């Protein structure tokens, strides 16, 4: 079991939430902006700090800081139909409930999420700094996805998708889109590369151009490729594999 740790000195709220295993720093900032975090009964704000006497709540749960007894980073082949969240009041079926029993007591969170209908490579960790490096664009981690569309992809729109389109105040774009060269239904399939990874970005990007994504699977992050891992299975990453995440 992880050992408890008190907040000895004030720290930024998003770092506190990350170290407590609630979410990565980037996701913690989103939670704060969405009004899902309170400090001492008041809505939290970006940039505020918390100390040992502050009461922090996220989604109505009181959050306490823990220090993991060990650093742990896992790779999972996320199946379709499960959520990438530590807690959801409307759906109890999450990636953490399908972990092996011996791992369910670890304070893990997702380093880069996949939506409920997507599948594939997912990194789970208790290291907040590592998660921030993976998810923040400054970390330079390129994620690769295989996509199946509802109708043939018009290659003429690819330059426009690389340039990007603004939706709901966010610029959605891909680093690279590669039409499938071979195989059945090749005109419906493509590979998409992202570096930033906003919420449902690939789906929203294709929707902006009149397409519906029927299937979405993440297959690679950096130079780390997911191989021979059945849906729902999980295993620890070696130090060499961790280094591959940050190689382009």
N, C-alpha and C positions, 0 to 999 in steps of 0.2 A: 504494500500500500504506500502511496506517496506520503511523504512527511509534510506536516503543516509548516508554513512559513509565514511570519508576520511581515507587514510592510514596515521596514525599519526607517525608511525615509520617504518623503513624497515622491511619487512617480506619475508620469502622464497616464491618464485614464485608459487610453487605448493599449498602452503597454501592460497595464495591470490586467486588463481583460484578456490579453494574449497570454500572459504568463499564468493566468488562472485557468487556461484551457477553454475559454468561452469561444474564441474565434481568433483568426489572424488579426494583426493590427489594422490592415486595410478593411476587413469586414467589421471590426470593432468600430472603426470610424463611421461606417455606414449605419451601424446600429445606433450610434449616438445621434447622427443626423436624423434618423427616423423616429427619434423620441422613445426608443426602447430601453434606454439606460437612465437610471436615477442614482443620485448621490445624496444621501441624507434626506430622502423624500422629495428632492427637487430634480427636474429634468437636467441631465448632464449636457455639457457643451464641449465642443472640440477644443482640445488644448488644455483643459483643466487637469489639475493634479489631485491625487488622493493620498491620504496618509493613514496611519495605523488605526485611527479612531473613526474613520469614515465608513459609512454603511453603503455598499454598492449593490444595486439590484439591476439585473438584466432580464427583460421579459418576465418581470415579477419574481424572479428567483434571487435570493441573496447570494452574492458571489464572494468566496473566500479564496485568498491566494494560497496556492500550494507550490511547493518545490518538488519536482519529480525526483524520485530516488535514482533515476537513470534517464539518460537521453534515449529516446526511442522514435524512430521514423520507419513507417511501413509503406509498402505499396499494395494497393487493392485493385482488383478488377471489379469496379462497381457495376452491379447489375442494374438494369432498367427497373424503375418502380420504387426505388428507395431514395430518401432525402439525404443531402449532405448538410446536416445540422445536428448540433448536440441536443437540441430540445425543440419540439414542435407540438403545441397544444392540440393540433388538429390531426396529426398523423404520427403514430408512435413508431412507424417502420422507417428507421434511419440506418445509415451505414454503420453506426455504432452498435445497434442492436443485433447486427448480423456478424459482429466480430466473434472470434472464439471466446469462450467464457473467461479464460485466463487473461484476456486483454481488455475486457469490458470495465475493469476497475481503473484502468490507466486514464489519465487526464489528457486525452488526445483531441485534436481538431483537424479540420480539413485545410490543407495548404493549396487552395485553388479548387473551387467547387465545380460540380457538374449538376445540372438540373435533374429533376426527378425522372424525366423521360430519356435522359442521356446515359451513356454507359462508358466503361473503359477505365483508363489509368487514373488513379486517384492516390494522392500522397496524404497520409495521416501522420501527425507528429505531435510531440509535446514541447517542441522547441519553437518558441514564438519568433525568435530572430530568423531561424531558418525559414519558417513559413512566410515571413515578410519578404525575404530575399526571393522566394519562389514566386510569390503573387504580385509583387510590385514591378512595374515595367522597368525600373532602374536595375533590377536583377538580371535583365536580358534573357530570361528563360523563354524560349519559343516552344509553344505547345502545338502539336499536330493532331488533326482530327480527320476521320473519314466520315463523309457526309453522303447521305442518300436523299435525293430530292423527289418531289412529286411529278416533275416533268423535266424534259431535257434542258440542260444548262446552255444558255445562249452565251457563247464565248465572248461576244462583243461587249457584254456588260461587265466582264471581269475587271478591266481598268477602272471602271466607275466604283466597283466594290473595294478596290485597293485604295482609291482616293478617299472613299468614305462618304457616309451620309449621316446627317444629324437627326436623331429621333429622341424625343423627350429630353432635350437638352444635352444629349451625349453624342459624341462622334463615334460612329460604329464603322470599323474597317478591318480588313484582313491584310496581313503581311504578304501572303501568297495564296493563290487559288490554282490548283493543278487538276485539270480534268483527268478522269481515269483513262489510261491509254488502252487497256485491254479488259476482257471479261464480260460477263452478261450484264445487261443494263448499264454499260459503261457511260452512256449519254446522260444517265441520271446520277452518276457518282462523281465525286471529286474529293481532293484532299485540301484542307484549309489550315493555314498556319496563322496563329495569333501570338502576340506578345503581351497584350494588356489584359484581356479576359474580363470584360464587363458582364453584368448579369445577362444571361441568355443571348450573348452578343451574336453568335453565329446565326441562331434562329431569327433574331430581330433583323440582322443584316439581310438575309435572304428574303424575309417577309417584305422588306422595304422595296424589293425589286420583283415582287409578285410570286415568290416561290414559298413552298412549305417544306420544311425539313422533316422527312419521315424517319430518318435514323441518324444518330450522331454518336460517334465513338472516339474517345481520345486514345491515341496509340503511342504517343511519344512526348517527352518533355526534355528539352535540351538534347543530349545524345543518349538519354536513357530510354530504351524501347521496352514496352511491356511484352514479355514472351512467356508462353506456356503457363499462364495463370488463369485457372477456370473462373467463370463469373462468381463473384462473392468471396473468392479466396483472397488471402492476405499473407504477406511475409515481410520480415525485416529487410531493410536496405543495408548493404555493406557500405563502408566508407568510400570505396571506389565508385559504387553506384551513385552515392550522394554527389561526388565530384562530377559525374557525368551529367547531372541535372543542369550544371552551370557551364557546360561546354556547348558551343554553337556549331 
